[in-house]
Amino acid sequence: MEDIRYYNRYTGREEREQVLGEKYMQWIYGTASGKAALHVLIKRGVFPVCWVG
């Protein structure tokens, strides 16, 4: 995953934005086991059942 960089007008420097959950996102979208977990837990499994009630 590439860094998200932005220009800070107050300091005059280019800075890196911190992404919350970046390690989890890299695992989910970057590995086969992460993609399988996404499919099973979020798209088909536990999350929809808990969300609906």
Distance bins in CASP14 RR format, pairs under 12 A and 6 or more apart:
PFRMAT RR
TARGET T0000
AUTHOR 0000-0000-0000
RMODE 2
METHOD distances of the structure
MODEL  1
1 16 0 0 0 0 0 1 0 0 0 0 0
1 17 0 0 0 0 0 1 0 0 0 0 0
1 19 1 0 0 1 0 0 0 0 0 0 0
1 21 0 0 0 0 0 1 0 0 0 0 0
1 22 1 0 0 1 0 0 0 0 0 0 0
1 23 0 0 0 0 1 0 0 0 0 0 0
1 24 0 0 0 0 0 1 0 0 0 0 0
1 25 1 0 0 1 0 0 0 0 0 0 0
1 26 1 0 1 0 0 0 0 0 0 0 0
1 27 0 0 0 0 0 1 0 0 0 0 0
1 28 0 0 0 0 0 1 0 0 0 0 0
1 29 0 0 0 0 1 0 0 0 0 0 0
1 30 0 0 0 0 1 0 0 0 0 0 0
2 16 0 0 0 0 0 1 0 0 0 0 0
2 17 0 0 0 0 0 1 0 0 0 0 0
2 19 0 0 0 0 0 1 0 0 0 0 0
2 22 0 0 0 0 0 1 0 0 0 0 0
2 26 0 0 0 0 0 1 0 0 0 0 0
3 14 0 0 0 0 0 1 0 0 0 0 0
3 15 0 0 0 0 1 0 0 0 0 0 0
3 16 1 0 1 0 0 0 0 0 0 0 0
3 17 1 0 0 1 0 0 0 0 0 0 0
3 18 0 0 0 0 1 0 0 0 0 0 0
3 19 0 0 0 0 1 0 0 0 0 0 0
3 22 0 0 0 0 1 0 0 0 0 0 0
4 14 0 0 0 0 0 1 0 0 0 0 0
4 15 0 0 0 0 1 0 0 0 0 0 0
4 16 1 0 0 1 0 0 0 0 0 0 0
4 17 1 0 1 0 0 0 0 0 0 0 0
4 18 0 0 0 0 1 0 0 0 0 0 0
4 19 1 0 0 1 0 0 0 0 0 0 0
4 20 0 0 0 0 0 1 0 0 0 0 0
4 22 0 0 0 0 1 0 0 0 0 0 0
5 13 0 0 0 0 0 1 0 0 0 0 0
5 14 1 0 1 0 0 0 0 0 0 0 0
5 15 1 0 0 1 0 0 0 0 0 0 0
5 16 1 0 1 0 0 0 0 0 0 0 0
5 17 1 0 0 1 0 0 0 0 0 0 0
5 18 0 0 0 0 0 1 0 0 0 0 0
5 19 0 0 0 0 0 1 0 0 0 0 0
6 12 0 0 0 0 0 1 0 0 0 0 0
6 13 0 0 0 0 1 0 0 0 0 0 0
6 14 1 0 0 1 0 0 0 0 0 0 0
6 15 1 0 0 1 0 0 0 0 0 0 0
6 16 0 0 0 0 1 0 0 0 0 0 0
6 17 1 0 1 0 0 0 0 0 0 0 0
6 18 0 0 0 0 0 1 0 0 0 0 0
7 13 1 0 0 1 0 0 0 0 0 0 0
7 14 1 0 1 0 0 0 0 0 0 0 0
7 15 1 0 0 1 0 0 0 0 0 0 0
7 16 0 0 0 0 0 1 0 0 0 0 0
7 17 0 0 0 0 0 1 0 0 0 0 0
8 14 1 0 0 1 0 0 0 0 0 0 0
8 15 1 0 1 0 0 0 0 0 0 0 0
8 16 0 0 0 0 0 1 0 0 0 0 0
8 17 0 0 0 0 0 1 0 0 0 0 0
9 15 0 0 0 0 0 1 0 0 0 0 0
16 22 0 0 0 0 0 1 0 0 0 0 0
19 25 1 0 0 1 0 0 0 0 0 0 0
19 26 0 0 0 0 1 0 0 0 0 0 0
21 27 0 0 0 0 1 0 0 0 0 0 0
21 28 0 0 0 0 1 0 0 0 0 0 0
21 29 0 0 0 0 0 1 0 0 0 0 0
22 28 0 0 0 0 0 1 0 0 0 0 0
22 29 0 0 0 0 0 1 0 0 0 0 0
22 30 0 0 0 0 0 1 0 0 0 0 0
23 29 0 0 0 0 0 1 0 0 0 0 0
23 30 0 0 0 0 0 1 0 0 0 0 0
23 31 0 0 0 0 0 1 0 0 0 0 0
23 34 0 0 0 0 0 1 0 0 0 0 0
24 30 0 0 0 0 0 1 0 0 0 0 0
24 31 0 0 0 0 0 1 0 0 0 0 0
24 34 0 0 0 0 1 0 0 0 0 0 0
24 37 0 0 0 0 0 1 0 0 0 0 0
24 38 0 0 0 0 0 1 0 0 0 0 0
24 42 0 0 0 0 0 1 0 0 0 0 0
25 31 0 0 0 0 0 1 0 0 0 0 0
25 34 0 0 0 0 0 1 0 0 0 0 0
25 35 0 0 0 0 0 1 0 0 0 0 0
25 38 0 0 0 0 0 1 0 0 0 0 0
26 34 0 0 0 0 1 0 0 0 0 0 0
26 35 0 0 0 0 0 1 0 0 0 0 0
27 33 1 0 0 1 0 0 0 0 0 0 0
27 34 1 0 1 0 0 0 0 0 0 0 0
27 35 0 0 0 0 1 0 0 0 0 0 0
27 36 0 0 0 0 0 1 0 0 0 0 0
27 37 0 0 0 0 1 0 0 0 0 0 0
27 38 0 0 0 0 1 0 0 0 0 0 0
28 34 1 0 1 0 0 0 0 0 0 0 0
28 35 1 0 0 1 0 0 0 0 0 0 0
28 36 0 0 0 0 1 0 0 0 0 0 0
28 37 1 0 0 1 0 0 0 0 0 0 0
28 38 1 0 1 0 0 0 0 0 0 0 0
28 39 0 0 0 0 0 1 0 0 0 0 0
28 40 0 0 0 0 0 1 0 0 0 0 0
28 41 0 0 0 0 1 0 0 0 0 0 0
28 42 0 0 0 0 1 0 0 0 0 0 0
28 43 0 0 0 0 0 1 0 0 0 0 0
29 35 1 0 0 1 0 0 0 0 0 0 0
29 37 0 0 0 0 0 1 0 0 0 0 0
29 38 1 0 0 1 0 0 0 0 0 0 0
29 39 0 0 0 0 0 1 0 0 0 0 0
30 36 0 0 0 0 0 1 0 0 0 0 0
30 37 0 0 0 0 0 1 0 0 0 0 0
30 38 0 0 0 0 0 1 0 0 0 0 0
31 37 0 0 0 0 1 0 0 0 0 0 0
31 38 0 0 0 0 0 1 0 0 0 0 0
32 38 0 0 0 0 0 1 0 0 0 0 0
32 39 0 0 0 0 0 1 0 0 0 0 0
33 39 0 0 0 0 0 1 0 0 0 0 0
33 40 0 0 0 0 0 1 0 0 0 0 0
33 41 0 0 0 0 0 1 0 0 0 0 0
34 40 0 0 0 0 1 0 0 0 0 0 0
34 41 0 0 0 0 1 0 0 0 0 0 0
34 42 0 0 0 0 0 1 0 0 0 0 0
35 41 0 0 0 0 0 1 0 0 0 0 0
35 42 0 0 0 0 0 1 0 0 0 0 0
35 43 0 0 0 0 0 1 0 0 0 0 0
36 42 0 0 0 0 0 1 0 0 0 0 0
36 43 0 0 0 0 0 1 0 0 0 0 0
36 44 0 0 0 0 0 1 0 0 0 0 0
37 43 0 0 0 0 0 1 0 0 0 0 0
37 44 0 0 0 0 0 1 0 0 0 0 0
37 45 0 0 0 0 0 1 0 0 0 0 0
37 46 0 0 0 0 0 1 0 0 0 0 0
37 47 0 0 0 0 0 1 0 0 0 0 0
38 44 0 0 0 0 1 0 0 0 0 0 0
38 45 0 0 0 0 0 1 0 0 0 0 0
38 46 0 0 0 0 0 1 0 0 0 0 0
38 47 0 0 0 0 1 0 0 0 0 0 0
39 45 0 0 0 0 1 0 0 0 0 0 0
39 46 0 0 0 0 0 1 0 0 0 0 0
39 47 0 0 0 0 0 1 0 0 0 0 0
40 46 0 0 0 0 1 0 0 0 0 0 0
40 47 0 0 0 0 0 1 0 0 0 0 0
40 48 0 0 0 0 0 1 0 0 0 0 0
41 47 1 0 0 1 0 0 0 0 0 0 0
41 48 0 0 0 0 1 0 0 0 0 0 0
41 49 0 0 0 0 0 1 0 0 0 0 0
41 50 0 0 0 0 0 1 0 0 0 0 0
42 48 1 0 0 1 0 0 0 0 0 0 0
42 49 0 0 0 0 0 1 0 0 0 0 0
42 50 0 0 0 0 0 1 0 0 0 0 0
42 51 0 0 0 0 1 0 0 0 0 0 0
43 51 0 0 0 0 0 1 0 0 0 0 0
45 51 0 0 0 0 0 1 0 0 0 0 0
45 52 0 0 0 0 0 1 0 0 0 0 0
46 52 0 0 0 0 0 1 0 0 0 0 0
46 53 0 0 0 0 0 1 0 0 0 0 0
47 53 0 0 0 0 0 1 0 0 0 0 0
END
